[in-house]
Amino acid sequence: MVPMLRVTRTRILAVGILAFAGGVFFASSMDWTDRLFAQGSPATSRPRQEQVQTLADASNAFVSIAEHITPAVVSIEAERDARVRSNKRQQLQVPPGFEEFFRQFDAPQQPRTQESSGSGFIVSRDGYILTNNHVVEGADRVRVKLLDRRVFDARVVGRDPTTDVAVLKIDARNLTAVAFGDDEKVKIGEWVLAVGNPLGLDFTVTAGIVSAKGRGLAGLQRSNYDISDFIQTDAAINPGNSGGPLVNARGEVIGINSAIASQTGFYSGYGFAIPITLAKLVMDDLIQHGEVRRAVVGVSIGEVQPEDAQVAGLREITGVKVQAYSGSDSPALRAGIEPGDIITRIDGRTVDRVSALQRIIRAKKPGDSVELEAWRYGTRKTFTVRLTAAPREEETVADAAREEKPDASATRSRLGISVEPVPAELVRAARIPENYRGVRVAEIESGSPAENRLFPNDIIVQILPAKTKIGSTADLQRALEGVRTGDIVSLLVYRPAADGAGVTAVVNVRVGESR
C-alpha cells in the first residue's frame, strides 16, 4: 500500500505562485501581456513607438516650422482719418449763387478714425515687410507689432493694386526674416501652414494642404491687368490673416494669404494666396523704382472652351484665347496676332491656361521680345512680340448694359438669340464707335447654344475668320445660311460699357437648327 502524501495549504499556495510567475514569463516572451494589459486597462492604452513615429515626426516638423516662422510675422494696424461734415445747407433751399454765403454756417469737420488690421512678414533684417495692398490702402498711419511686443511706425514704400501687394519699411535692425520658397515647384496636396492675426488672435498658425494652383478670382479683379494665379489652400484663413505668409513643409514662404471664398465672410475651407515669385518681382520694383514695371502683350485674354479648341484645330482643350487688343498701339497688333487666335506656347514653354501665360510674361520687362506660337482656324502660326509697359493706371467701369425687350424688327437666329439694330440711345449712352454698330443681342433662349456665351446688349460685329461685316439682322441671317447644323461659328462681339469703355471679344457658338 502506497503511503498517502499529506499536502499542506502553505505548499499549495507556493506551487500556485510559482505556476503564475512561470506563466507570466512565458506570456511576456510571446507579447501576450501587452494585449492583456491593453484590454484590461483602456486608460493607459497606446500604440507602440514605431507605429506612430512618422506621425510624431510630422508633428515635430510643424512645431519647428511654427517656432521659426512666427518671429518673422507681424501684426499690422492701419488707421484712416474719415471726416464728417454737418452741412446746414442740406436742410436749407439755397438760391443759386448764394452757396458761398451759406458756407459760413457749415459746422466744422469732425475727424473720426477708422481702423483695420491685417498681417505681414519681414523679408529683410533691416525692416522691409511684405503685406497685401488692401491691408494698407488709403491708410494715414500704419503701425507694426512684432512677436516680442515691440511696436513701430511703418512707412508705405509702395503698393500695387493689380497684384494686391504692398511693401512697408520699419526702422529696425537684426530682425528675423523669412526664407523664400519656389511656388512653381509646389505640388497639389502638399502640406502648408498659414500664419497671421485672424479675428484679433495674434500670431495664429493653421495647417492644411495646397488644394489647387493657378486659380482666378473674378470677384477680386479690378482691371484687365490683374493677376489670375492664386494658390488655393484649405488651411484656415480668416479676416486679419490678409498679408500673412503661406509656408511649405520646409519652412519657406510660398505665398501671401490674400482672400477667402465664403458666403459668410469667414473661413469656409477655401483660402487663396498670391504666389511668392510674383510678390518678389513686385517688391523689387517697388523698392528699386517706386513703381511696378509690368510688361504686357497688349491683348485681353480668356480661357479656351471646347468650341474654341475645335475651331482652332487643336486636339486638346488648351491654350489662351485672344479676345481683343488693349489699345491701338498694341504689341500683339503690330506682330500680327488677331482676336480669336489661341496662344499655346511662349518662348518654348507651354501655355495651357491664362495663369500660365501670366507667369511667363510677368517675368519679362518692357522692351523684352518673346516668341509666341498660336493656332488660327487650323493653322499654326508664330510671332515675335516686343513687349511694352502696361498703363500706369487703368480705370474699370461697370458694365452699363441694360435689359431691353426686342422690338418688332427682332429676328430669331440659329444661335438661339433675338437680335435687332443697335438702339440710338445705347449708342449715345455707351459711346459705341461707328465700326462696332452691328446688331444687338436682345434676348437669349434658355438652353440654346448661345446661353452663357452671349449676353443681352452684346453687339455682333463680324463673322470670323472671313471678317464678314454684320450691319443688320438680315446680314446675320445670310451669314448663317451656309453654316451646317452642329458647326461652330466665330463671332466678333463688342460689349458696350459706360463712357465708351467697351471691349471686344471673340465668341465661338455652335449653330443649331433653322427656326
Residue, then its C-alpha position, 0 to 999 in steps of 0.5 A: m500500500v502506497p503511503m498517502l502524501r499529506v499536502t499542506r495549504t502553505r505548499i499549495l499556495a507556493v506551487g500556485i505562485l510559482a505556476f503564475a510567475g512561470g506563466v507570466f514569463f512565458a506570456s511576456s516572451m510571446d507579447w501576450t501581456d501587452r494585449l492583456f494589459a491593453q484590454g484590461s486597462p483602456a486608460t493607459s492604452r497606446p500604440r507602440q513607438e514605431q507605429v506612430q513615429t512618422l506621425a510624431d515626426a510630422s508633428n515635430a516638423f510643424v512645431s519647428i516650422a511654427e517656432h521659426i516662422t512666427p518671429a518673422v510675422v507681424s501684426i499690422e494696424a492701419e488707421r484712416d482719418a474719415r471726416v464728417r461734415s454737418n452741412k446746414r445747407q442740406q436742410l436749407q433751399v439755397p438760391p443759386g449763387f448764394e452757396e458761398f454765403f451759406r458756407q459760413f454756417d457749415a459746422p466744422q469737420q469732425p475727424r473720426t478714425q477708422e481702423s483695420s488690421g491685417s498681417g505681414f512678414i519681414v523679408s529683410r533684417d533691416g525692416y522691409i515687410l511684405t503685406n497685401n495692398h488692401v491691408v494698407e490702402g488709403a491708410d494715414r498711419v500704419r503701425v507694426k507689432l512684432l512677436d516680442r511686443r515691440v511696436f513701430d511706425a511703418r512707412v508705405v514704400g509702395r503698393d500695387p493694386t493689380t497684384d494686391v501687394a504692398v511693401l512697408k519699411i520699419d526702422a529696425r535692425n537684426l530682425t528675423a526674416v523669412a526664407f523664400g520658397d519656389d511656388e512653381k515647384v509646389k505640388i497639389g496636396e502638399w502640406v502648408l501652414a498659414v500664419g497671421n492675426p485672424l479675428g484679433l488672435d495674434f500670431t495664429v498658425t493653421a495647417g492644411i494642404v495646397s488644394a489647387k494652383g493657378r486659380g482666378l478670382a473674378g470677384l477680386q479683379r479690378s482691371n484687365y491687368d490683374i493677376s489670375d494665379f492664386i494658390q488655393t489652400d484649405a488651411a484656415i484663413n480668416p479676416g486679419n490673416s490678409g498679408g500673412p505668409l503661406v509656408n511649405a513643409r520646409g519652412e519657406v514662404i510660398g505665398i501671401n494669404s490674400a482672400i477667402a471664398s465664403q458666403t459668410g465672410f469667414y473661413s469656409g475651407y477655401g483660402f487663396a494666396i498670391p504666389i511668392t515669385l510674383a510678390k518678389l518681382v513686385m517688391d523689387d520694383l517697388i523698392q528699386h523704382g517706386e513703381v511696378r514695371r509690368a510688361v504686357v502683350g497688349v491683348s485681353i485674354g480668356e480661357v479656351q472652351p471646347e468650341d474654341a479648341q475645335v475651331a482652332g484645330l487643336r486636339e486638346i482643350t488648351g491654350v489662351k484665347v485672344q479676345a481683343y487688343s488693349g489699345s491701338d498701339s498694341p504689341a500683339l497688333r503690330a506682330g500680327i496676332e488677331p482676336g480669336d487666335i489661341i496662344t499655346r506656347i511662349d518662348g518654348r514653354t507651354v501655355d495651357r491656361v491664362s495663369a500660365l501665360q501670366r507667369i511667363i510674361r510677368a517675368k519679362k520687362p518692357g522692351d523684352s521680345v518673346e516668341l509666341e506660337a498660336w493656332r488660327y482656324g487650323t493653322r499654326k502660326t508664330f510671332t515675335v512680340r516686343l513687349t511694352a509697359a502696361p498703363r500706369e493706371e487703368e480705370t474699370v467701369a461697370d458694365a452699363a448694359r441694360e435689359e431691353k425687350p426686342d422690338a418688332s424688327a427682332t429676328r430669331s437666329r440659329l444661335g438661339i438669340s433675338v437680335e435687332p439694330v443697335p438702339a440710338e440711345l445705347v449708342r449715345a449712352a455707351r459711346i459705341p464707335e461707328n465700326y462696332r454698330g452691328v446688331r444687338v443681342a436682345e434676348i437669349e433662349s434658355g438652353s440654346p447654344a448661345e446661353n452663357r456665351l452671349f449676353p443681352n446688349d452684346i453687339i455682333v460685329q463680324i463673322l470670323p475668320a472671313k471678317t464678314k461685316i454684320g450691319s443688320t439682322a438680315d446680314l446675320q441671317r445670310a451669314l448663317e445660311g451656309v453654316r451646317t447644323g452642329d458647326i461652330v461659328s466665330l463671332l466678333v462681339y463688342r460689349p458696350a460699357a459706360d463712357g465708351a469703355g467697351v471691349t471686344a471679344v471673340v465668341n465661338v457658338r455652335v449653330g443649331e437648327s433653322r427656326 
